[in-house]
Amino acid sequence: MSDYILMKTDAGEIFDPWLNQHLGSGGKIINICHESIQVKASLSKWTEGGIGIYNEPNIWVRYRI
């Protein structure tokens, strides 16, 4: 995620369209949350045996009010 937020378009804007929208609306990236969402369940819920864990990172954006 640290590398992802540094990716730019040819026009020099942040590559991710949602982040670009937030920043264009006055938001400021304040942090990366590396484990924003975690889903943990037995693999039998998804396949068979063992444990499966899914982690999803996220980026925190703050707006001044």
N, CA, C and O atoms as a DFTB+ gen file, in Angstrom:
260 C
 N C O
     1  1       0.828      -1.189       0.000
     2  2       0.000       0.000       0.000
     3  2       0.874       1.256       0.000
     4  3       0.516       2.266      -0.606
     5  1       2.018       1.189       0.679
     6  2       2.920       2.351       0.692
     7  2       3.378       2.701      -0.713
     8  3       3.455       3.878      -1.065
     9  1       3.682       1.693      -1.518
    10  2       4.089       1.929      -2.907
    11  2       2.888       2.366      -3.752
    12  3       3.016       3.208      -4.641
    13  1       1.732       1.789      -3.464
    14  2       0.531       2.071      -4.262
    15  2       0.146       3.542      -4.214
    16  3      -0.200       4.124      -5.243
    17  1       0.200       4.153      -3.030
    18  2      -0.222       5.557      -2.928
    19  2       0.766       6.506      -3.604
    20  3       0.453       7.677      -3.817
    21  1       1.962       6.007      -3.943
    22  2       2.940       6.833      -4.641
    23  2       2.800       6.738      -6.163
    24  3       3.420       7.511      -6.892
    25  1       1.987       5.791      -6.643
    26  2       1.803       5.628      -8.089
    27  2       1.067       6.840      -8.661
    28  3       0.096       7.323      -8.078
    29  1       1.540       7.320      -9.803
    30  2       0.961       8.508     -10.438
    31  2       0.510       8.187     -11.865
    32  3       1.037       7.280     -12.509
    33  1      -0.469       8.944     -12.339
    34  2      -0.887       8.866     -13.739
    35  2       0.114       9.667     -14.580
    36  3       0.999      10.333     -14.043
    37  1      -0.038       9.592     -15.882
    38  2       0.813      10.390     -16.769
    39  2       0.635      11.885     -16.523
    40  3       1.538      12.676     -16.792
    41  1      -0.533      12.267     -16.010
    42  2      -0.819      13.680     -15.711
    43  2      -0.264      14.099     -14.352
    44  3      -0.381      15.264     -13.971
    45  1       0.345      13.152     -13.609
    46  2       0.934      13.477     -12.312
    47  2      -0.012      13.370     -11.137
    48  3       0.350      13.730     -10.017
    49  1      -1.231      12.875     -11.375
    50  2      -2.201      12.698     -10.286
    51  2      -2.030      11.318      -9.662
    52  3      -1.442      10.422     -10.268
    53  1      -2.550      11.152      -8.442
    54  2      -2.526       9.843      -7.799
    55  2      -3.296       8.859      -8.668
    56  3      -4.389       9.162      -9.146
    57  1      -2.719       7.679      -8.868
    58  2      -3.271       6.675      -9.769
    59  2      -4.677       6.216      -9.370
    60  3      -5.541       6.061     -10.233
    61  1      -4.912       6.001      -8.085
    62  2      -6.201       5.485      -7.623
    63  2      -7.277       6.558      -7.768
    64  3      -7.144       7.644      -7.205
    65  1      -8.358       6.263      -8.527
    66  2      -9.374       7.293      -8.767
    67  2     -10.104       7.743      -7.506
    68  3     -10.472       8.913      -7.400
    69  1     -10.324       6.845      -6.548
    70  2     -11.009       7.249      -5.308
    71  2     -10.124       8.159      -4.475
    72  3     -10.589       9.174      -3.957
    73  1      -8.849       7.801      -4.341
    74  2      -7.933       8.676      -3.601
    75  2      -7.793      10.014      -4.308
    76  3      -7.768      11.062      -3.663
    77  1      -7.702       9.978      -5.619
    78  2      -7.601      11.205      -6.390
    79  2      -8.807      12.104      -6.122
    80  3      -8.661      13.318      -5.975
    81  1      -9.985      11.513      -6.061
    82  2     -11.215      12.267      -5.772
    83  2     -11.167      12.888      -4.377
    84  3     -11.509      14.056      -4.195
    85  1     -10.736      12.088      -3.387
    86  2     -10.637      12.605      -2.012
    87  2      -9.652      13.771      -1.931
    88  3      -9.952      14.807      -1.337
    89  1      -8.485      13.596      -2.529
    90  2      -7.476      14.648      -2.465
    91  2      -7.923      15.885      -3.233
    92  3      -7.652      17.010      -2.814
    93  1      -8.603      15.683      -4.347
    94  2      -9.119      16.813      -5.121
    95  2     -10.217      17.573      -4.398
    96  3     -10.489      18.733      -4.710
    97  1     -10.860      16.904      -3.410
    98  2     -11.930      17.533      -2.630
    99  2     -11.418      18.113      -1.320
   100  3     -12.210      18.503      -0.462
   101  1     -10.102      18.172      -1.161
   102  2      -9.526      18.788       0.029
   103  2      -9.060      17.810       1.086
   104  3      -8.590      18.232       2.143
   105  1      -9.176      16.517       0.833
   106  2      -8.707      15.528       1.803
   107  2      -7.194      15.412       1.788
   108  3      -6.537      15.801       0.823
   109  1      -6.657      14.878       2.856
   110  2      -5.214      14.686       2.989
   111  2      -4.966      13.285       3.531
   112  3      -5.575      12.881       4.521
   113  1      -4.073      12.546       2.884
   114  2      -3.726      11.209       3.374
   115  2      -2.992      11.365       4.696
   116  3      -1.997      12.085       4.777
   117  1      -3.484      10.688       5.739
   118  2      -2.835      10.802       7.039
   119  2      -2.179       9.506       7.498
   120  3      -1.298       9.532       8.357
   121  1      -2.601       8.357       6.930
   122  2      -1.999       7.110       7.391
   123  2      -2.458       5.959       6.506
   124  3      -3.445       6.065       5.777
   125  1      -1.728       4.869       6.585
   126  2      -2.118       3.620       5.957
   127  2      -2.474       2.651       7.074
   128  3      -1.704       2.471       8.018
   129  1      -3.623       2.038       6.965
   130  2      -4.042       1.008       7.906
   131  2      -3.827      -0.327       7.195
   132  3      -4.582      -0.680       6.289
   133  1      -2.803      -1.063       7.602
   134  2      -2.425      -2.281       6.895
   135  2      -3.393      -3.438       7.119
   136  3      -3.408      -4.388       6.336
   137  1      -4.191      -3.375       8.161
   138  2      -5.173      -4.429       8.427
   139  2      -6.529      -3.820       8.739
   140  3      -7.062      -3.996       9.835
   141  1      -7.080      -3.110       7.776
   142  2      -8.354      -2.433       7.938
   143  2      -9.499      -3.416       8.140
   144  3     -10.360      -3.214       8.995
   145  1      -9.498      -4.462       7.357
   146  2     -10.541      -5.484       7.432
   147  2      -9.862      -6.835       7.569
   148  3      -8.915      -7.135       6.842
   149  1     -10.338      -7.642       8.488
   150  2      -9.821      -8.999       8.607
   151  2     -10.990      -9.963       8.692
   152  3     -11.898      -9.793       9.505
   153  1     -10.955     -10.965       7.852
   154  2     -11.952     -12.032       7.868
   155  2     -11.199     -13.311       8.168
   156  3     -10.272     -13.680       7.446
   157  1     -11.597     -13.984       9.232
   158  2     -10.928     -15.221       9.627
   159  2     -11.997     -16.290       9.800
   160  3     -12.957     -16.106      10.550
   161  1     -11.825     -17.400       9.106
   162  2     -12.809     -18.475       9.173
   163  2     -12.138     -19.778       8.775
   164  3     -11.071     -19.790       8.160
   165  1     -12.780     -20.860       9.135
   166  2     -12.247     -22.149       8.710
   167  2     -12.329     -22.227       7.190
   168  3     -13.236     -21.676       6.567
   169  1     -11.363     -22.922       6.617
   170  2     -11.367     -23.066       5.163
   171  2     -12.569     -23.873       4.687
   172  3     -12.947     -23.799       3.518
   173  1     -13.169     -24.644       5.590
   174  2     -14.366     -25.389       5.184
   175  2     -15.490     -24.438       4.795
   176  3     -16.389     -24.793       4.033
   177  1     -15.421     -23.220       5.335
   178  2     -16.388     -22.205       4.910
   179  2     -16.126     -21.826       3.453
   180  3     -17.052     -21.473       2.723
   181  1     -14.847     -21.903       3.029
   182  2     -14.472     -21.515       1.675
   183  2     -14.094     -22.731       0.829
   184  3     -14.480     -22.823      -0.336
   185  1     -13.343     -23.659       1.412
   186  2     -12.956     -24.895       0.705
   187  2     -13.025     -26.057       1.677
   188  3     -14.114     -26.445       2.101
   189  1     -11.865     -26.627       2.042
   190  2     -11.847     -27.723       3.031
   191  2     -10.605     -27.638       3.905
   192  3      -9.501     -27.403       3.412
   193  1     -10.795     -27.832       5.211
   194  2      -9.680     -27.970       6.159
   195  2      -8.881     -26.700       6.409
   196  3      -8.847     -25.807       5.562
   197  1      -8.239     -26.616       7.568
   198  2      -7.352     -25.508       7.906
   199  2      -8.085     -24.214       8.220
   200  3      -9.287     -24.208       8.481
   201  1      -7.340     -23.127       8.188
   202  2      -7.872     -21.797       8.495
   203  2      -7.510     -20.843       7.360
   204  3      -6.397     -20.887       6.835
   205  1      -8.428     -20.006       6.995
   206  2      -8.160     -18.973       5.992
   207  2      -8.276     -17.600       6.626
   208  3      -9.212     -17.349       7.385
   209  1      -7.342     -16.707       6.328
   210  2      -7.369     -15.338       6.840
   211  2      -7.229     -14.391       5.656
   212  3      -6.334     -14.552       4.826
   213  1      -8.113     -13.406       5.582
   214  2      -8.064     -12.388       4.535
   215  2      -7.859     -11.046       5.214
   216  3      -8.666     -10.652       6.056
   217  1      -6.799     -10.338       4.865
   218  2      -6.541      -8.992       5.372
   219  2      -6.624      -8.008       4.222
   220  3      -6.117      -8.273       3.132
   221  1      -7.258      -6.882       4.462
   222  2      -7.355      -5.844       3.447
   223  2      -6.833      -4.534       4.001
   224  3      -7.339      -4.053       5.014
   225  1      -5.830      -3.945       3.363
   226  2      -5.333      -2.651       3.824
   227  2      -6.270      -1.528       3.393
   228  3      -7.144      -1.720       2.547
   229  1      -6.078      -0.375       3.977
   230  2      -6.882       0.784       3.637
   231  2      -6.056       2.040       3.861
   232  3      -4.995       1.983       4.483
   233  1      -6.520       3.142       3.373
   234  2      -5.845       4.419       3.530
   235  2      -6.774       5.382       4.246
   236  3      -7.939       5.520       3.873
   237  1      -6.266       6.045       5.268
   238  2      -7.058       7.003       6.005
   239  2      -6.862       8.387       5.412
   240  3      -5.735       8.829       5.187
   241  1      -7.975       9.062       5.163
   242  2      -7.967      10.411       4.602
   243  2      -8.729      11.314       5.560
   244  3      -9.804      10.951       6.039
   245  1      -8.174      12.487       5.842
   246  2      -8.825      13.431       6.763
   247  2      -9.204      14.689       5.999
   248  3      -8.485      15.145       5.111
   249  1     -10.351      15.233       6.371
   250  2     -10.818      16.514       5.830
   251  2     -10.847      17.523       6.965
   252  3     -11.207      17.194       8.095
   253  1     -10.474      18.723       6.659
   254  2     -10.639      19.815       7.639
   255  2     -12.063      20.340       7.522
   256  3     -12.558      20.569       6.418
   257  1     -12.714      20.526       8.651
   258  2     -14.108      21.008       8.659
   259  2     -14.134      22.492       8.972
   260  3     -15.208      23.092       9.027
